[in-house]
């Protein structure tokens, strides 16, 4: 036995109370205070999803975020660079690529010019690729940002950073912050819904997680066909009356536990059970597109029986009509390390018509002014070609975090605006740089929040979506 252990055995309760300066009186006071605090904590908790105002009246009541996972090439879709055509096959000057981390290619890789033709459209004269024929018809309704950048150059960290403001999973997503700040105006559907199309989501469920916020603010993932949520339908032999009785019994037990502990997660569980019960009616009605006209289905290019990006966009419009606050549609598949032409032609065919139709449809229904539509990926693509015989890659583009493009429409943004610029090579930003945190701050502003004041206290400090960064892009606001 060591001396420390021997000395500890000699300490009595009287020594402990005297030497620690606690005393019986202080212990009794602590017990009384604990009882009072416990009584306060067991008070009935307010509905975490009850609607409440933001910091100021926001133009956008809802957001539809069309996230192009895998990173579209700004150089082939939105940011025409004739100089790249002149330099095709030659390396960039070393001064341009100095200090740049690249994922799969060398800094001296040969330049590859734009792979699609560009033309100017609309009164704004916005220059758009031929790969986006439908978007080119609505350029005067969108705000194009050509100067986005991020510090993340791999997909999952960059996607997580865009959605949560942090490159490592565990923080609340944008949709979670929005519903935490505003609550929900519908009692029949979740406030925050997630859909996915394409080849999956490399960033995983952390992209719509509530992180350290209560789990009531987590995004609810809907399937693109069949039951919106697995097991939303009753099994054989269970009718609505029996289910209601069963749910009431479970809820009574949960409420007793909530009264005892005050645990907010139990309040979330109660709300989720009730939401699931109501969604057995609301979700099938939402997903049934038979009430949509043939003209609307044709506008989106949507076959109601086939899961697709078009169907997801039409569902998103139906959701915000029914009071959903935030809809995230993830379309994975833009990671064109090889055959950028084939990759982008295919993905544009799947997404372009429906993206433009969503803006048109919202506008004609009087919903665009109060709905913010956001389109873009996690970073851009390099001006240099990626070719690797060992990996079977050719005529592709590598990851490029230093410059990329995205667009917004409605929700208080300025239509027909072109914001920011890159150099002649599309490599570096030369005008009005826009960091991911700036995009997040602006999105929250459109919904009525001061991004510096929308905080949640955990682990001893206040956290926010934009961390200690971000500026509202006032030039983008109408």
C-alpha positions in Angstrom: 0.0 0.0 0.0 1.4 3.4 -0.9 1.5 6.3 1.6 -1.3 8.1 -0.1 -3.7 5.2 0.2 -2.7 4.8 3.9 -3.4 8.5 4.6 -6.8 8.4 2.9 -7.9 5.5 5.2 -7.3 7.8 8.2 -9.6 10.5 7.0 -13.0 10.5 8.8 -16.2 12.3 7.8 -15.5 15.0 10.4 -12.1 15.6 8.8 -13.7 15.8 5.4 -16.3 18.4 6.4 -13.8 20.5 8.2 -10.9 20.4 5.7 -13.1 21.0 2.6 -14.8 24.0 4.2 -18.3 22.5 3.5 -20.0 22.0 6.8 -23.3 20.5 7.6 -25.2 23.8 7.2 -23.8 24.3 3.7 -24.8 20.8 2.7 -28.3 21.4 4.0 -28.6 24.6 2.0 -27.3 22.9 -1.1 -30.0 20.2 -0.7 -32.7 22.9 -0.3 -31.5 24.7 -3.4 -31.4 21.4 -5.4 -35.0 20.7 -4.4 -36.0 24.1 -5.7 -34.1 23.7 -8.9 -35.5 20.2 -9.4 -39.1 21.5 -8.9 -38.4 24.2 -11.5 -37.0 21.6 -14.0 -40.0 19.3 -13.7 -42.4 22.0 -14.8 -44.2 21.1 -18.0 -42.0 21.9 -21.0 -43.3 24.1 -23.8 -43.7 22.5 -27.2 -40.2 22.8 -28.7 -41.7 23.2 -32.2 -44.2 25.9 -31.3 -43.9 28.8 -33.9 -42.2 31.9 -32.7 -40.7 35.0 -34.5 -37.1 35.6 -35.5 -35.0 38.6 -34.5 -36.7 40.7 -37.2 -39.3 40.0 -39.9 -37.6 37.8 -42.5 -38.4 37.8 -46.2 -38.1 34.0 -46.4 -40.7 31.9 -44.5 -39.1 28.7 -46.0 -36.0 27.5 -47.7 -35.6 24.8 -50.4 -31.9 23.9 -50.6 -30.9 22.0 -53.8 -27.5 20.7 -52.8 -25.5 19.3 -55.7 -23.3 16.9 -53.8 -20.0 16.0 -55.5 -19.3 19.6 -56.6 -20.4 20.8 -60.1 -17.8 22.5 -62.3 -18.2 26.2 -62.3 -16.0 26.4 -65.3 -18.3 24.3 -67.4 -21.7 25.7 -66.1 -21.5 29.2 -64.8 -18.1 30.9 -65.2 -17.0 31.1 -68.8 -13.2 31.5 -69.2 -12.1 31.9 -72.9 -8.5 32.1 -71.7 -8.6 28.5 -70.7 -9.4 27.5 -74.3 -6.2 29.4 -75.4 -4.1 27.6 -72.8 -5.7 24.2 -73.4 -3.0 21.5 -73.0 -0.5 23.8 -71.3 0.3 24.0 -67.6 -0.7 26.9 -65.5 2.0 29.3 -64.4 3.6 28.1 -61.1 2.7 31.4 -59.4 -1.0 30.6 -59.8 -0.9 27.2 -58.1 1.7 28.0 -55.5 0.8 26.6 -52.1 -2.4 25.0 -53.3 -3.4 21.5 -52.0 -4.9 19.4 -54.7 -6.6 16.1 -54.1 -5.6 13.9 -57.0 -3.6 15.9 -59.5 -0.3 17.7 -59.7 -0.1 21.5 -59.8 1.6 21.3 -63.2 -1.3 19.3 -64.8 -2.4 20.6 -68.2 -5.2 23.1 -68.6 -8.5 21.9 -69.9 -10.8 24.6 -71.5 -14.5 24.9 -71.0 -16.3 21.7 -72.3 -19.6 23.4 -73.2 -20.5 26.5 -75.2 -21.7 29.6 -73.3 -24.2 32.3 -74.2 -25.6 35.4 -72.6 -29.3 35.3 -71.6 -32.0 37.6 -70.3 -32.0 41.3 -69.6 -29.1 40.7 -67.1 -26.9 39.2 -69.8 -26.0 36.4 -67.5 -23.6 34.0 -69.3 -24.7 30.3 -68.8 -23.6 27.0 -70.2 -25.5 25.2 -72.9 -25.7 22.3 -70.5 -28.4 24.3 -68.6 -31.0 25.3 -71.2 -33.8 25.6 -68.7 -31.9 27.7 -66.2 -30.9 30.1 -69.0 -34.6 31.0 -69.4 -35.0 32.2 -65.8 -31.7 34.0 -65.3 -33.5 37.3 -64.5 -35.1 35.5 -61.5 -31.9 34.2 -60.0 -28.9 35.7 -58.2 -25.7 34.1 -59.4 -22.7 34.1 -57.1 -19.4 33.4 -58.9 -17.0 34.0 -56.0 -17.7 31.3 -53.4 -14.8 29.6 -51.6 -14.2 27.2 -48.7 -11.1 25.8 -46.9 -12.3 22.1 -47.3 -11.1 20.2 -50.4 -12.6 16.8 -49.8 -16.3 15.9 -50.1 -17.5 14.8 -46.8 -15.8 17.5 -44.7 -16.8 20.2 -47.3 -20.4 19.1 -47.3 -20.5 18.9 -43.5 -18.9 22.4 -43.4 -21.5 23.9 -45.7 -24.4 22.3 -43.8 -23.2 22.8 -40.2 -20.4 25.4 -40.3 -17.9 22.8 -39.0 -15.9 20.2 -41.0 -16.4 17.5 -38.4 -19.8 15.9 -37.9 -21.6 16.8 -34.6 -22.8 20.3 -35.1 -26.4 21.3 -35.9 -27.3 21.7 -39.6 -28.7 24.8 -41.2 -32.2 23.4 -41.2 -31.9 22.5 -37.5 -30.9 26.0 -36.7 -33.7 27.4 -38.7 -36.4 25.3 -37.0 -34.8 25.9 -33.6 -35.2 29.6 -34.2 -38.6 29.7 -35.8 -40.4 26.5 -34.8 -43.0 24.9 -37.0 -46.2 26.2 -38.4 -47.6 22.8 -39.3 -48.7 20.1 -36.9 -49.0 17.4 -39.6 -45.5 17.4 -41.1 -42.0 17.9 -39.8 -40.5 21.4 -39.9 -37.3 20.1 -41.6 -37.5 17.4 -44.3 -34.6 15.8 -46.3 -34.9 14.1 -49.7 -32.1 12.6 -51.7 -31.6 11.6 -55.4 -28.7 10.4 -57.4 -26.0 8.1 -56.0 -26.3 8.6 -52.3 -24.9 11.1 -49.8 -21.2 10.9 -49.0 -21.5 13.3 -46.1 -24.0 11.0 -44.3 -26.8 11.8 -41.9 -24.6 14.4 -40.1 -25.6 16.8 -42.9 -29.1 17.1 -41.4 -28.4 16.3 -37.8 -29.5 18.6 -34.9 -26.1 18.1 -33.2 -26.2 19.4 -29.7 -29.6 21.0 -30.2 -32.6 18.9 -29.0 -33.3 16.1 -31.4 -36.7 17.5 -32.2 -34.8 19.8 -34.6 -33.2 16.9 -36.6 -34.1 16.7 -40.3 -36.6 13.9 -41.1 -35.6 12.0 -44.2 -38.4 11.1 -46.6 -38.2 8.4 -49.2 -38.8 9.4 -52.8 -41.4 6.7 -53.4 -43.8 4.4 -51.5 -44.3 5.3 -47.8 -42.6 8.6 -47.1 -41.2 7.1 -43.9 -40.7 3.4 -43.3 -43.4 1.8 -41.0 -45.7 4.9 -41.2 -48.5 2.5 -42.2 -50.2 0.3 -39.6 -49.5 -3.4 -39.8 -52.3 -5.8 -40.5 -54.9 -6.0 -37.7 -54.1 -2.6 -36.2 -56.8 -0.1 -36.8 -56.7 3.6 -35.9 -58.7 3.2 -32.7 -56.3 0.6 -31.3 -53.3 2.6 -32.3 -54.7 5.7 -30.6 -55.3 3.8 -27.4 -51.8 2.3 -27.5 -50.3 5.7 -28.2 -52.2 7.3 -25.3 -50.9 4.7 -22.9 -47.3 5.2 -24.0 -47.7 9.0 -23.9 -49.1 8.8 -20.3 -46.1 6.9 -19.2 -43.8 9.3 -21.0 -45.5 12.3 -19.4 -45.1 10.9 -15.9 -41.4 10.5 -16.6 -41.2 14.0 -18.0 -42.9 15.4 -14.9 -40.2 13.6 -12.8 -37.1 14.4 -14.7 -37.8 17.4 -17.0 -35.7 15.7 -19.7 -36.3 17.7 -23.0 -35.7 14.5 -25.0 -38.8 13.0 -23.5 -40.7 16.1 -24.7 -39.2 15.4 -28.1 -40.3 11.8 -27.9 -43.9 12.8 -27.1 -44.0 15.3 -30.0 -42.6 12.7 -32.4 -45.1 10.0 -31.4 -47.9 12.5 -32.1 -46.4 13.7 -35.3 -46.0 10.1 -36.5 -49.7 9.5 -35.8 -50.8 12.6 -37.8 -48.4 11.8 -40.6 -50.2 8.5 -41.3 -52.7 10.8 -43.0 -50.7 13.8 -44.0 -47.6 12.0 -45.5 -49.6 9.8 -48.0 -51.6 12.8 -49.1 -48.4 14.8 -49.6 -46.7 12.1 -51.6 -49.7 11.5 -53.9 -49.2 13.7 -56.9 -52.4 12.8 -58.7 -53.9 16.2 -57.7 -51.2 17.9 -59.7 -52.2 19.0 -63.3 -50.5 17.5 -66.3 -49.2 20.9 -67.1 -47.4 21.1 -63.8 -46.0 17.6 -64.1 -44.7 18.4 -67.6 -43.2 21.6 -66.3 -41.0 19.7 -63.9 -40.5 16.8 -66.2 -42.0 14.6 -63.5 -43.4 11.1 -63.8 -45.3 10.6 -60.6 -44.5 6.9 -60.5 -40.8 7.3 -60.9 -38.4 8.5 -58.1 -36.4 11.4 -59.5 -35.0 14.8 -58.7 -38.0 16.3 -60.5 -40.4 14.5 -58.2 -38.4 15.6 -55.2 -38.6 19.3 -56.3 -42.3 19.0 -56.8 -42.7 17.5 -53.4 -40.6 20.3 -51.9 -43.1 22.8 -53.3 -46.0 20.9 -51.9 -44.2 20.7 -48.5 -43.6 24.4 -48.1 -47.3 25.0 -49.2 -48.2 22.8 -46.2 -46.0 24.7 -43.7 -42.6 22.9 -43.8 -39.8 25.4 -43.0 -36.8 23.8 -44.5 -36.4 21.2 -47.3 -33.0 19.8 -48.3 -32.7 17.9 -51.5 -29.3 16.2 -51.9 -28.4 15.2 -55.5 -25.2 13.2 -55.4 -23.1 12.4 -58.5 -21.3 15.6 -59.6 -17.8 14.3 -58.7 -16.4 14.4 -62.3 -12.8 13.1 -61.9 -13.3 11.5 -65.3 -15.4 12.5 -68.3 -16.6 15.8 -67.0 -18.7 16.2 -70.2 -20.6 13.0 -69.8 -21.0 13.5 -66.0 -22.3 17.0 -66.2 -24.5 16.4 -69.3 -26.2 13.5 -67.4 -26.6 15.4 -64.1 -27.9 18.6 -65.8 -30.4 16.5 -67.7 -31.6 15.1 -64.3 -31.7 18.5 -62.4 -31.9 21.5 -64.7 -35.5 21.3 -65.8 -36.8 20.7 -62.3 -34.7 23.3 -60.7 -35.9 26.0 -63.1 -39.5 24.7 -62.9 -39.4 25.0 -59.1 -38.6 28.7 -59.4 -41.3 29.2 -62.1 -43.9 27.3 -60.1 -43.2 29.2 -56.9 -43.3 32.5 -58.7 -46.6 31.9 -60.4 -48.2 30.7 -57.1 -47.0 33.9 -55.3 -44.6 31.9 -53.1 -41.2 32.8 -54.5 -40.9 36.1 -52.5 -41.3 34.2 -49.3 -39.3 31.0 -50.3 -35.5 31.1 -50.7 -34.2 28.6 -53.2 -30.5 27.8 -53.1 -28.6 25.7 -55.7 -24.9 24.7 -55.4 -22.3 22.2 -54.2 -19.5 22.0 -51.7 -16.7 23.4 -53.9 -15.7 23.8 -57.5 -13.4 22.0 -60.0 -9.9 22.7 -61.2 -9.0 24.4 -64.6 -6.5 21.6 -65.0 -7.4 18.2 -66.4 -7.4 15.0 -64.4 -6.1 12.0 -66.2 -5.0 8.8 -64.5 -4.7 5.6 -66.5 -4.2 3.5 -63.4 -7.6 4.7 -62.0 -9.2 4.7 -65.4 -9.7 8.5 -65.4 -9.5 10.9 -68.3 -10.8 14.4 -69.2 -12.0 15.0 -65.7 -11.5 17.8 -63.2 -10.1 17.7 -59.6 -11.5 19.3 -56.4 -11.1 23.1 -56.2 -12.1 24.9 -53.0 -10.7 28.3 -53.9 -13.5 29.3 -56.3 -16.9 28.1 -57.3 -20.4 29.3 -58.3 -23.9 28.9 -56.9 -27.2 30.6 -57.3 -30.2 31.7 -55.2 -33.7 32.8 -56.0 -36.5 34.4 -54.1 -36.7 34.9 -50.3 -35.4 38.4 -50.4 -32.5 38.0 -52.8 -32.0 40.3 -55.7 -33.0 38.8 -59.1 -30.8 39.1 -62.2 -27.7 39.9 -60.1 -24.2 38.6 -60.9 -22.0 38.8 -57.8 -18.3 38.3 -57.6 -15.7 37.3 -60.1 -12.7 35.0 -60.6 -9.5 35.6 -62.6 -9.2 34.7 -66.3 -8.4 31.1 -65.3 -11.3 30.6 -62.9 -8.7 29.7 -60.3 -8.7 32.6 -57.8 -11.3 35.1 -56.7 -10.6 38.7 -57.7 -13.8 40.4 -56.7 -16.2 40.1 -53.7 -15.1 36.8 -52.2 -17.9 34.9 -50.5 -17.0 32.4 -47.8 -19.3 29.5 -46.8 -20.0 31.3 -43.5 -21.1 34.4 -45.4 -23.7 32.2 -47.3 -24.9 30.8 -44.0 -25.2 34.2 -42.4 -27.1 35.5 -45.4 -29.5 32.5 -45.5 -30.3 33.1 -41.8 -30.8 36.8 -42.4 -33.3 36.1 -45.1 -35.2 34.0 -42.5 -35.2 36.8 -40.0 -32.1 36.0 -37.9 -29.0 37.8 -36.8 -26.5 35.0 -37.2 -24.5 36.3 -34.3 -27.5 36.1 -31.9 -28.9 32.8 -33.0 -27.0 30.7 -30.4 -27.3 27.7 -28.2 -25.4 27.2 -25.0 -23.6 23.9 -24.4 -20.3 22.7 -23.0 -19.9 26.0 -21.2 -20.2 28.4 -24.1 -22.5 29.7 -26.8 -22.4 28.1 -30.2 -23.7 29.4 -33.5 -23.9 28.2 -37.1 -21.2 30.6 -38.3 -18.8 30.0 -35.4 -17.0 33.4 -35.0 -17.1 34.2 -38.7 -19.6 35.3 -41.4 -21.0 38.5 -42.9 -24.4 39.1 -44.4 -24.0 39.6 -48.1 -26.1 42.8 -48.3 -25.4 43.2 -52.0 -27.5 40.1 -52.7 -30.5 41.4 -50.8 -33.4 43.0 -52.7 
